[in-house]
């Protein structure tokens, strides 16, 4: 289930690091592991959950 727009906005506004990811992405897994190993907190944004999220990320990057 995709997060609501308000939940997503709240999470992203609080996070200093946001990892845009998909469950099958090996690069995403390595990036998240490196952040965790270094002690950094991050918010994870699963772009596979909805087309609206994918579109927003594509327009941001």
KETI-403563 format. One record per residue: residue in one letter; y, z, x of N, C-alpha, C in turn. Coordinates in steps of 0.02 Angstrom, whole numbers, plus 32768, in hexadecimal, padded with zeros to 4 digits. Layout:
AYZXYZXYZX ...
REM end
This chain:
X7FC58000802A800080008000803E8000802C X806B7FD2802180A87FCD804880D880058035 X80FF801D8067812F8052805881678037802C X81868064800681BF804F7FDD81FA803F800A X8229801B7FEF826580098016828A8047802D X82908079800382B480B68017828E80DD804C X824B80E0804782238101807A822A80DC80BD X8227809B80BA822E807280F78272807D8116 X82A6807B80EF82EA8084810982F380C98128 X82D780FC810882DC8140812282B881478165 X827D812B816A8256812E81A78279810A81E0 X829280CF81D382B280A7820782F480C5821D X831880E481EF8359810082028351813F822E X831981628228830C819E824F82ED818F8293 X82CA8158829882A4814882D582D0812A830B X82C58140834882E78121838182BE80E7839C X827C80EA8392824F80B583A78226809F836A X8227805E835C81FE8043832681D1800E8344 X819080158338815F7FE4834F81497FBB8313 X815A7F7B831481447F4D82E080FF7F3682F4 X80CE7F4082C880897F3782DB805F7F1882A3 X80247F0382B67FEF7EF182877FB07F15829E X7F817F2282717F447F4682857F1B7F2382BB X7F1D7EE182BE7EF37EBC82EC7F157EAB832F X7F547EBE83387F797EAA83737F697ED583B0 X7F497EB883E47F387EDF841F7F767EF48446 X7FAB7ECC84457FE87EDE8468800A7F1A8447 X80087F1B840580247F5383DF7FFF7F9483F0 X7FBD7F9083F37F957FCB84037FA67FE58449 X7FAF7FB884787FC07FCC84BC80067FEA84BF X80347FCC849A80797FE7849A807B802D847B X805780368444805580788423803480AC8450 X8000809884737FDD80C684A0800B80D984DA X803080A984F5805D80B6852C809580E68517 X80B080DB84DC80E4810784C280C9814E84B8 X808E8153849A80708195848E806081B884D0 X804581938500803581B08541807381C98565 X80AB81A7855A80EA81BB857A810E81F28553 X80F3820385198110823984F18148822484C2 X814E81E384B5818281CB8489816981C98441 X819381E28414818481DC83CD819C819883B5 X8178817A8387818C8139836D817781338324 X819A81078301818780F682BC816180B382C0 X812C80AF829A81048071829A8112804B825A X8122800B8261812F7FE1822880FA7FAA8227 X80CB7FB081F980947F8081F280AD7F4481CC X80BA7F0E81F080D77ED281D180A47EAB81A8 X80647EBE81AB80327E9B818480307EB4813C X80557EE9812D80527F0780EA80777EDF80B5 X80AB7EBB80C980CF7E95809580F77E5C80B4 X81017E29808D81297DEF80A381727E0380AD X818B7E31808481D07E46808A81DC7E6980CD X81AD7E9280E481B47EB3812481B27E80815C X81827E528159817C7E1D818C81BD7DF58191 X81D87DE3815882167DBC815682507DE38174 X82567E228163828C7E4C817E82877E5281C9 X824B7E5A81E482417E60822C82527E1E824E X823C7DE78232824A7DA6825082957D988253 X82BA7DAD822183027DA2822083277DD2824E X83087E0B825D83267E3D828A831D7E2982D2 X82E27E0E82E182D37DFD832782EF7DBA8334 
REM end
